[in-house]
């Protein structure tokens, strides 16, 4: 995997760091790791990445709602 692919795979984790509480950080980290590990199988990697993005987006939305 190239550096660009790894940085895209880490986006859910980085996005979850902006959440208000730390509940979403661990699942997003796990999905980012799965995305990197499944990089050779694109369909599975995309599913893991999408799950991570959904978790991070919900956590970020809750942060915006709380302010």
ROTITI-203786 format. One record per residue (C-alpha): residue number from 1; residue in one letter; z, y, x. Coordinates in steps of 0.1 Angstrom, whole numbers, plus 2048, in hexadecimal, padded with zeros to 3 digits. Layout:
resi = NUM | resn = a | Z = Z | Y = Y | X = X
...
end
This chain:
resi = 1 | resn = x | Z = 800 | Y = 800 | X = 800
resi = 2 | resn = x | Z = 7F9 | Y = 823 | X = 80C
resi = 3 | resn = x | Z = 811 | Y = 83F | X = 80D
resi = 4 | resn = x | Z = 801 | Y = 84F | X = 7EE
resi = 5 | resn = x | Z = 805 | Y = 82F | X = 7DA
resi = 6 | resn = x | Z = 82A | Y = 82C | X = 7E4
resi = 7 | resn = x | Z = 831 | Y = 850 | X = 7DC
resi = 8 | resn = x | Z = 821 | Y = 84B | X = 7B9
resi = 9 | resn = x | Z = 836 | Y = 82C | X = 7B5
resi = 10 | resn = x | Z = 855 | Y = 83F | X = 7BD
resi = 11 | resn = x | Z = 84F | Y = 85A | X = 7A3
resi = 12 | resn = x | Z = 864 | Y = 84A | X = 787
resi = 13 | resn = x | Z = 882 | Y = 849 | X = 79F
resi = 14 | resn = x | Z = 87D | Y = 86D | X = 7AB
resi = 15 | resn = x | Z = 879 | Y = 878 | X = 787
resi = 16 | resn = x | Z = 899 | Y = 867 | X = 77D
resi = 17 | resn = x | Z = 8AC | Y = 87A | X = 797
resi = 18 | resn = x | Z = 8A7 | Y = 899 | X = 781
resi = 19 | resn = x | Z = 8BA | Y = 889 | X = 764
resi = 20 | resn = x | Z = 8DC | Y = 896 | X = 759
resi = 21 | resn = x | Z = 8EF | Y = 875 | X = 75F
resi = 22 | resn = x | Z = 8E9 | Y = 859 | X = 777
resi = 23 | resn = x | Z = 8E2 | Y = 83E | X = 75D
resi = 24 | resn = x | Z = 8BC | Y = 83E | X = 762
resi = 25 | resn = x | Z = 8BC | Y = 83F | X = 788
resi = 26 | resn = x | Z = 8C2 | Y = 81A | X = 78E
resi = 27 | resn = x | Z = 8A8 | Y = 80C | X = 775
resi = 28 | resn = x | Z = 88E | Y = 825 | X = 781
resi = 29 | resn = x | Z = 895 | Y = 81A | X = 7A5
resi = 30 | resn = x | Z = 891 | Y = 7F6 | X = 79C
resi = 31 | resn = x | Z = 870 | Y = 7FD | X = 78A
resi = 32 | resn = x | Z = 863 | Y = 811 | X = 7A8
resi = 33 | resn = x | Z = 86C | Y = 7F4 | X = 7BF
resi = 34 | resn = x | Z = 85A | Y = 7DB | X = 7A7
resi = 35 | resn = x | Z = 83C | Y = 7F2 | X = 7A7
resi = 36 | resn = x | Z = 83A | Y = 7F2 | X = 7CD
resi = 37 | resn = x | Z = 83F | Y = 7CC | X = 7CE
resi = 38 | resn = x | Z = 825 | Y = 7C6 | X = 7B4
resi = 39 | resn = x | Z = 80C | Y = 7DD | X = 7C4
resi = 40 | resn = x | Z = 7F4 | Y = 7C0 | X = 7CA
resi = 41 | resn = x | Z = 7F2 | Y = 7B9 | X = 7A5
resi = 42 | resn = x | Z = 7E9 | Y = 7DA | X = 795
resi = 43 | resn = x | Z = 7EE | Y = 7D1 | X = 770
resi = 44 | resn = x | Z = 812 | Y = 7C6 | X = 776
resi = 45 | resn = x | Z = 819 | Y = 7E4 | X = 78D
resi = 46 | resn = x | Z = 80D | Y = 7FC | X = 772
resi = 47 | resn = x | Z = 824 | Y = 7EC | X = 758
resi = 48 | resn = x | Z = 842 | Y = 7EF | X = 76F
resi = 49 | resn = x | Z = 838 | Y = 813 | X = 777
resi = 50 | resn = x | Z = 834 | Y = 81C | X = 752
resi = 51 | resn = x | Z = 856 | Y = 80E | X = 749
resi = 52 | resn = x | Z = 866 | Y = 822 | X = 765
resi = 53 | resn = x | Z = 854 | Y = 842 | X = 75A
resi = 54 | resn = x | Z = 860 | Y = 83D | X = 736
resi = 55 | resn = x | Z = 884 | Y = 838 | X = 741
resi = 56 | resn = x | Z = 883 | Y = 857 | X = 757
resi = 57 | resn = x | Z = 872 | Y = 86C | X = 73B
resi = 58 | resn = x | Z = 88C | Y = 863 | X = 722
resi = 59 | resn = x | Z = 8A8 | Y = 86C | X = 73A
resi = 60 | resn = x | Z = 897 | Y = 88D | X = 743
resi = 61 | resn = x | Z = 892 | Y = 895 | X = 71E
resi = 62 | resn = x | Z = 8B7 | Y = 88F | X = 718
resi = 63 | resn = x | Z = 8BF | Y = 8A8 | X = 734
resi = 64 | resn = x | Z = 8A8 | Y = 8C2 | X = 724
resi = 65 | resn = x | Z = 8B7 | Y = 8BB | X = 701
resi = 66 | resn = x | Z = 8DB | Y = 8C0 | X = 70F
resi = 67 | resn = x | Z = 8D4 | Y = 8E3 | X = 71D
end
